[in-house]
Amino acid sequence: MVSSKGRLDIALVHYPVYNKNRQEIASAVTNLDLHDLARAARTYGVGTVYIVTPIVDQQELVAEIMGHWQDGYGATYNQDRKEALTVVKVCSDLAQARELAGPLTVLATGAKEREGSLAWPDVRERLREGESFLILFGTAWGLTREVFAECEGALAPISGGDTGYNHLSVRSAVAISLDRLLGQHN
Amino acid sequence: MVSSKGRLDIALVHYPVYNKNRQEIASAVTNLDLHDLARAARTYGVGTVYIVTPIVDQQELVAEIMGHWQDGYGATYNQDRKEALTVVKVCSDLAQARELAGPLTVLATGAKEREGSLAWPDVRERLREGESFLILFGTAWGLTREVFAECEGALAPISGGDTGYNHLSVRSAVAISLDRLLGQHN
């Protein structure tokens, strides 16, 4: 949280995203994404992690996982996971996530260079000064062009330098993003 | 790699690590750790990702996973994963990882504050100036005290600020570490 005055929320988007062949799909929710994102979010003081999927079965799966760790056996087995999952909310679409998040700046993320994308230190500074953000992360092969068009902006792609390779898992991308925006780098 | 002259290798250690009750155990290798670490390593220009486990069955599992993605069906299905996994090597213990890595500085990582731990910007600078490092990451509840004692030093714990919570997955911790040491933060 450092001294950020703004709130940072994130959304893990399972629809609409691209598959390998650039077709629009709804990807599957995974247990590990939920845990990794919740733990990273709680570590960095993120407000809410929205899990976005229109598929009712998948929404129920998320509720089941959360129930296991919050009220079931998992709650006594591992308190840290119980606590982390309190930041998670399920949404059927991005409009609902926006509504729940309230007025804030919505930014998309992706691995490709885009004109006019925002530099990480600038968004970090805006957060620190009090602006609140909802940052969207796409599963599978990433957020569709329409999602980018609907956002107030996009963050610069995460770069590891001139390695000729840029294929982070969404779990890695979220962790790095939170560290860039909220981490104490000492 | 930005303009780092030193080489950065990492090791994912499955033994010796602590379990929840601070007993020394060998943890299980997971498919997703392998993929996430390999993809992050390749994105940031890491030299080698050592997967350390003394359990022969587990070593074979790693070889099988790598075979699937490098020569089997996975190799044609997803070239990016094939390429990422070229950085992975299996080792039976840390001594073997050190031997394969050659002369460099070995650092441990963990979530707890430790006296004399190294600041991230300092290690980034040493890398940039030409020093090579092997950085150890513990699975389960972290590297044992003996591992810390055998290393040349330890990195400061990753901090997300005063959130009262610090329980990142090892996948998140590795991704953030690589970004702190090798990322281009613009």
Interface residues (C-beta under 8 A of the other chain):
Chain A: M1 V2 K20 L32 H35 D36 R39 A40 R42 T43 Y44 G45 N78 D80 E83 A84 A119 W120 P121 A156 I158 S159 G160 G161 D162 T163 Y165 N166 H167 L168 S169 R171 S172 A173 V174 A175 I176 L178 D179 R180 L182 G183 Q184 H185 N186
Chain B: M1 V2 K20 L32 H35 D36 R39 A40 R42 T43 Y44 G45 N78 D80 E83 A84 A119 W120 P121 A156 I158 S159 G160 G161 D162 T163 Y165 N166 H167 L168 S169 R171 S172 A173 V174 A175 I176 L178 D179 R180 L182 G183 Q184 H185 N186
